[in-house]
C-alpha cells in the first residue's frame, strides 16, 4: 500500500497540474448560452462545471459568436469550447472528446394548414427560418446543397424568433433542434414535418494536440457519469432535455469499472509524461479510426436515404456522359423503351429513335456548355401505347449529366380535354349572344312596323324612344359576339356606335349639328354596359330633343374618362338652352328620367345634371364594383 502511494505521489509530481481553463461559449440553446441574468447556462455548461469540481479546475468563460470561439480555440486564446459538432466543425484545428455529450438533430415545423414538406424537393422556393448560431445550421445548409434544393433562408437569433416568423407568415418553415421544438411548437399552432434530418454528436473540443491535457479526463469523467443513473449527467439531462438514464448496473460493476478507470488514468498520464510522442500517435490513430467509422456509417445512411428518396419518385432517372452513353438508370421497367439489360453501356443512338436521339444529344451538349438545366417534351410508343414524356436534363460535372424523365400522358390528355371544352364554351356563348342580338332586332323591327299605324306624333316619339332602348341592349350583345373576349366589350366603341344609332333615329335630313367624341380606352362587362348604355341613350335622346332640335349651330359632345381608382365618368354635353331651373331626375315624372334614376342606382353611381353653355349631364360609376 505504501509503495502504491509513493508511486501515485511520484506520478502526480511529474504531471502538469491544470488549475485554470478558459472556456469559450456561444449561443446554442439549450446546450450553452449567456442568459439575461448574466449567467452561463445550458447542458454543456452544467456538465463541464460538475467535471471541473471533481478535477479541481477553475473555469473562466468567454462569450462570442461561434466562429470567434472556434477560431479562439484553434489559435490558443481559448482552451476549450463547451460544445461543438465534429461533423460540422472539422475544418477548424480542433481535437474532440471521444465521449460525446449528447446526440442532436433538428426538425422542420410548418403551420397546421400549410402543405407538408415530405421530400427534399418540397423545400424548393420555401422560406426557412433558422438560428444562425445553432450547431445544426451549417449541416442544414450543406444538406440543401447536396439535395440541389433552392430555398430562401431567413437567419434569426433564437428558436422563438424562428417559430414567430412562421406564425406571422414571414417564413414557410422553421428549423428547430429536438430539444426546443417538441416543447413549444403547439404554442405557435405548428406541426412537425416528417422530412428526415441526419443526427450529429455534440462534444467538448480543445486545440489540436490538447496542450493542457484535459481531453482525456473530460472523456473519462463523462463516460463515468453516464454509467450511473444517479450521476450529475442524468440530473442535468432531466432538467434540460428529459434524457432517460441507462439501465442501472450492479454495484460490483461500478467498483470494477472504477478500478479500470483509475488504472487507465494512471497509464494515460504516465504515458503522456514519459512517452508524449507515442501517446500523440496513438491518439491520432484512434481518432482516425473513429472518424473513418463515422464516415462509413454516415455514407451508408446517406445511401439508404437516397435510395428511399429515389424509390418514392415515379420518374425514370438516367445518368449519362457527354456522348450520350448510359452510365446508370433508376425507375420502373415498364416505362423503358428497351429492356433493362440494353441500357447501361449503350448509347442514345443505339436505344432510341434516331430523331429523338439526336435531339437529346444536342440538349446534353447545350447543358454541359451552359451549366444550366434544360427540358423538352417528346412522344414515344412504349409497349404498343403512345405516351407523352417530359425530359429535364441537368449537369452533374464537366462530362456527365442526369436526365429525369416523367410520363405526362395523363396531364396532356386532361389539358386537351380542357382546351376542347373551353373552345366549345366560347362557341356556345357566341351563339347565345348572336341569338339574343337577333331577338332584340326582331323586337325592334316589330316596334318599327307597329309605329307605322300610329298617327299621333307624341306616340310616335315614345315608340322611337323604346326602339332606341332595345337597340342599345342589342348593340351590347352584338359587340360581345364580335369580340374575342366573351365577357367584356370595348366601351369607347360601344358609346360611339350607340350615339350614332340614337342620332340617326331622331335626326331629320335637314338638321345639321356637330358631334365630338373624347373617349378613353376601356373594357367593361355586360352587367355594366347594359344599364350604362340605357342611361347614355336617355341622355343623348334628351340632348337631341331639347338641346339640338332647331339649333342651326348645334354641337353634341360625348366624353369618357377613367381615373386610377376605377371611377368612370361619362359626360353628355350640348350647346342648347340647358335644363330648366330646379330640374332633377326626381322632379321629372317621365318614363325616361324615372328609368334613368333606377339605372343609375343599379350602377351604384351618381348622375349630375347642370348647365354650362348648354345642358351638361355627368354619370360617374366604378367599373370595379360588383353590380
C-alpha positions, 0 to 999 in steps of 0.5 A, spaced: 500 500 500 505 504 501 509 503 495 502 504 491 502 511 494 509 513 493 508 511 486 501 515 485 505 521 489 511 520 484 506 520 478 502 526 480 509 530 481 511 529 474 504 531 471 502 538 469 497 540 474 491 544 470 488 549 475 485 554 470 481 553 463 478 558 459 472 556 456 469 559 450 461 559 449 456 561 444 449 561 443 446 554 442 440 553 446 439 549 450 446 546 450 450 553 452 448 560 452 449 567 456 442 568 459 439 575 461 441 574 468 448 574 466 449 567 467 452 561 463 447 556 462 445 550 458 447 542 458 454 543 456 455 548 461 452 544 467 456 538 465 463 541 464 462 545 471 460 538 475 467 535 471 471 541 473 469 540 481 471 533 481 478 535 477 479 541 481 479 546 475 477 553 475 473 555 469 473 562 466 468 563 460 468 567 454 462 569 450 462 570 442 459 568 436 461 561 434 466 562 429 470 567 434 470 561 439 472 556 434 477 560 431 479 562 439 480 555 440 484 553 434 489 559 435 490 558 443 486 564 446 481 559 448 482 552 451 476 549 450 469 550 447 463 547 451 460 544 445 461 543 438 459 538 432 465 534 429 461 533 423 460 540 422 466 543 425 472 539 422 475 544 418 477 548 424 484 545 428 480 542 433 481 535 437 474 532 440 472 528 446 471 521 444 465 521 449 460 525 446 455 529 450 449 528 447 446 526 440 442 532 436 438 533 430 433 538 428 426 538 425 422 542 420 415 545 423 410 548 418 403 551 420 397 546 421 394 548 414 400 549 410 402 543 405 407 538 408 414 538 406 415 530 405 421 530 400 427 534 399 424 537 393 418 540 397 423 545 400 424 548 393 422 556 393 420 555 401 422 560 406 426 557 412 427 560 418 433 558 422 438 560 428 444 562 425 448 560 431 445 553 432 450 547 431 445 544 426 445 550 421 451 549 417 449 541 416 442 544 414 445 548 409 450 543 406 444 538 406 440 543 401 446 543 397 447 536 396 439 535 395 440 541 389 434 544 393 433 552 392 430 555 398 430 562 401 433 562 408 431 567 413 437 567 419 434 569 426 437 569 433 433 564 437 428 558 436 422 563 438 424 568 433 424 562 428 417 559 430 414 567 430 416 568 423 412 562 421 406 564 425 406 571 422 407 568 415 414 571 414 417 564 413 414 557 410 418 553 415 422 553 421 428 549 423 428 547 430 433 542 434 429 536 438 430 539 444 426 546 443 421 544 438 417 538 441 416 543 447 413 549 444 411 548 437 403 547 439 404 554 442 405 557 435 399 552 432 405 548 428 406 541 426 412 537 425 414 535 418 416 528 417 422 530 412 428 526 415 434 530 418 441 526 419 443 526 427 450 529 429 454 528 436 455 534 440 462 534 444 467 538 448 473 540 443 480 543 445 486 545 440 489 540 436 494 536 440 490 538 447 496 542 450 493 542 457 491 535 457 484 535 459 481 531 453 482 525 456 479 526 463 473 530 460 472 523 456 473 519 462 469 523 467 463 523 462 463 516 460 463 515 468 457 519 469 453 516 464 454 509 467 450 511 473 443 513 473 444 517 479 450 521 476 450 529 475 449 527 467 442 524 468 440 530 473 442 535 468 439 531 462 432 531 466 432 538 467 434 540 460 432 535 455 428 529 459 434 524 457 432 517 460 438 514 464 441 507 462 439 501 465 442 501 472 448 496 473 450 492 479 454 495 484 460 490 483 460 493 476 461 500 478 467 498 483 470 494 477 469 499 472 472 504 477 478 500 478 479 500 470 478 507 470 483 509 475 488 504 472 487 507 465 488 514 468 494 512 471 497 509 464 494 515 460 498 520 464 504 516 465 504 515 458 503 522 456 509 524 461 514 519 459 512 517 452 508 524 449 510 522 442 507 515 442 501 517 446 500 523 440 500 517 435 496 513 438 491 518 439 491 520 432 490 513 430 484 512 434 481 518 432 482 516 425 479 510 426 473 513 429 472 518 424 473 513 418 467 509 422 463 515 422 464 516 415 462 509 413 456 509 417 454 516 415 455 514 407 451 508 408 445 512 411 446 517 406 445 511 401 439 508 404 436 515 404 437 516 397 435 510 395 428 511 399 428 518 396 429 515 389 424 509 390 418 514 392 419 518 385 415 515 379 420 518 374 425 514 370 432 517 372 438 516 367 445 518 368 449 519 362 456 522 359 457 527 354 456 522 348 450 520 350 452 513 353 448 510 359 452 510 365 446 508 370 438 508 370 433 508 376 425 507 375 420 502 373 421 497 367 415 498 364 416 505 362 423 503 358 423 503 351 428 497 351 429 492 356 433 493 362 439 489 360 440 494 353 441 500 357 447 501 361 453 501 356 449 503 350 448 509 347 442 514 345 443 512 338 443 505 339 436 505 344 432 510 341 429 513 335 434 516 331 430 523 331 429 523 338 436 521 339 439 526 336 435 531 339 437 529 346 444 529 344 444 536 342 440 538 349 446 534 353 451 538 349 447 545 350 447 543 358 454 541 359 456 548 355 451 552 359 451 549 366 444 550 366 438 545 366 434 544 360 427 540 358 423 538 352 417 534 351 417 528 346 412 522 344 414 515 344 410 508 343 412 504 349 409 497 349 404 498 343 401 505 347 403 512 345 405 516 351 407 523 352 414 524 356 417 530 359 425 530 359 429 535 364 436 534 363 441 537 368 449 537 369 452 533 374 460 535 372 464 537 366 462 530 362 456 527 365 449 529 366 442 526 369 436 526 365 429 525 369 424 523 365 416 523 367 410 520 363 405 526 362 400 522 358 395 523 363 396 531 364 396 532 356 390 528 355 386 532 361 389 539 358 386 537 351 380 535 354 380 542 357 382 546 351 376 542 347 371 544 352 373 551 353 373 552 345 366 549 345 364 554 351 366 560 347 362 557 341 356 556 345 356 563 348 357 566 341 351 563 339 347 565 345 349 572 344 348 572 336 341 569 338 339 574 343 342 580 338 337 577 333 331 577 338 332 584 340 332 586 332 326 582 331 323 586 337 325 592 334 323 591 327 316 589 330 316 596 334 318 599 327 312 596 323 307 597 329 309 605 329 307 605 322 299 605 324 300 610 329 298 617 327 299 621 333 306 624 333 307 624 341 306 616 340 310 616 335 316 619 339 315 614 345 315 608 340 322 611 337 324 612 344 323 604 346 326 602 339 332 606 341 332 602 348 332 595 345 337 597 340 342 599 345 341 592 349 342 589 342 348 593 340 351 590 347 350 583 345 352 584 338 359 587 340 360 581 345 359 576 339 364 580 335 369 580 340 374 575 342 373 576 349 366 573 351 365 577 357 367 584 356 366 589 350 370 595 348 366 601 351 369 607 347 366 603 341 360 601 344 358 609 346 360 611 339 356 606 335 350 607 340 350 615 339 350 614 332 344 609 332 340 614 337 342 620 332 340 617 326 333 615 329 331 622 331 335 626 326 331 629 320 335 630 313 335 637 314 338 638 321 345 639 321 349 639 328 356 637 330 358 631 334 365 630 338 367 624 341 373 624 347 373 617 349 378 613 353 380 606 352 376 601 356 373 594 357 367 593 361 362 587 362 355 586 360 352 587 367 355 594 366 354 596 359 347 594 359 344 599 364 350 604 362 348 604 355 340 605 357 342 611 361 347 614 355 341 613 350 336 617 355 341 622 355 343 623 348 335 622 346 334 628 351 340 632 348 337 631 341 330 633 343 331 639 347 338 641 346 339 640 338 332 640 335 332 647 331 339 649 333 342 651 326 349 651 330 348 645 334 354 641 337 353 634 341 359 632 345 360 625 348 366 624 353 369 618 357 374 618 362 377 613 367 381 615 373 386 610 377 381 608 382 376 605 377 371 611 377 368 612 370 365 618 368 361 619 362 359 626 360 353 628 355 354 635 353 350 640 348 350 647 346 342 648 347 338 652 352 340 647 358 335 644 363 330 648 366 331 651 373 330 646 379 330 640 374 332 633 377 331 626 375 326 626 381 322 632 379 321 629 372 315 624 372 317 621 365 318 614 363 325 616 361 328 620 367 324 615 372 328 609 368 334 613 368 334 614 376 333 606 377 339 605 372 343 609 375 342 606 382 343 599 379 350 602 377 351 604 384 353 611 381 351 618 381 348 622 375 349 630 375 345 634 371 347 642 370 348 647 365 354 650 362 353 653 355 348 648 354 345 642 358 351 638 361 349 631 364 355 627 368 354 619 370 360 617 374 360 609 376 366 604 378 367 599 373 370 595 379 364 594 383 360 588 383 353 590 380 
